[in-house]
Amino acid sequence: MLKNGAGNEVATFAAASQELSGTSWIVLNYNNGREAVVGVLEGTELTANFANDGQVNGTAGCNNYFAAFEADVAAGTITIGQAGSTMMACSDPEGVMEQEQEFLAALASAATYPIQGNSLEMRTADDALALMLQLAP
């Protein structure tokens, strides 16, 4: 709470929730594993849906994926298990299968996750950017 000189309340601040469970995100950028953070290929969508049962799932551009996750809200840390996925092969757009592999590797590398408003930034244990996501509408 912020008060003015007369002691009147002028603003109240509430901490933003850092809870991932029950949230859905759209991936904007991911670390491609070659020291570069890149955007998502045009014509594809990468998503991450964090369920209340400790599972994260979504689309990786071509295939759907799923993995277990464990988040410590107080510490802002996360562990994401090895992802499983459907087994479709896609050729369009060019590079979609490489994007999928790189995205899933970036997701598995996430160690911390500050949420700021409608943005989620996941970083590796070495503090490199792994993923940038936006809250799904």
Long-range contacts (C-beta under 8 A, 24 or more apart in sequence): 16-115, 16-116, 16-117, 17-115, 18-73, 18-76, 18-113, 18-114, 18-115, 19-73, 20-50, 20-69, 20-71, 20-73, 20-78, 20-113, 20-115, 20-120, 21-50, 21-51, 21-52, 21-54, 21-71, 22-50, 22-51, 22-52, 23-49, 23-50, 23-135, 24-48, 24-49, 24-50, 24-58, 24-135, 24-136, 25-49, 25-50, 25-120, 25-133, 25-134, 25-135, 25-136, 26-133, 26-134, 26-135, 26-136, 27-103, 27-131, 27-132, 27-133, 28-132, 28-133, 28-134, 29-129, 29-131, 29-132, 30-102, 30-103, 30-106, 30-107, 30-130, 30-131, 30-132, 31-102, 31-106, 31-109, 31-124, 31-128, 31-129, 31-130, 31-131, 32-102, 32-106, 33-102, 33-105, 33-106, 37-129, 37-132, 40-99, 41-93, 41-95, 41-96, 41-99, 42-93, 43-92, 43-93, 44-93, 44-96, 44-99, 46-99, 46-103, 47-136, 48-107, 48-131, 48-133, 49-136, 56-80, 56-107, 60-85, 60-99, 60-100, 60-103, 60-104, 61-90, 61-96, 61-97, 61-99, 61-100, 61-103, 62-88, 62-89, 62-90, 62-96, 62-97, 62-100, 63-87, 63-88, 63-90, 63-100, 65-104, 67-107, 67-108, 71-113, 76-112, 76-113, 76-114, 77-111, 77-112, 77-113, 78-110, 78-111, 78-112, 78-113, 78-122, 79-111, 80-107, 80-108, 80-110, 81-108, 82-108, 83-107, 83-108, 103-131, 106-130, 106-131, 107-131
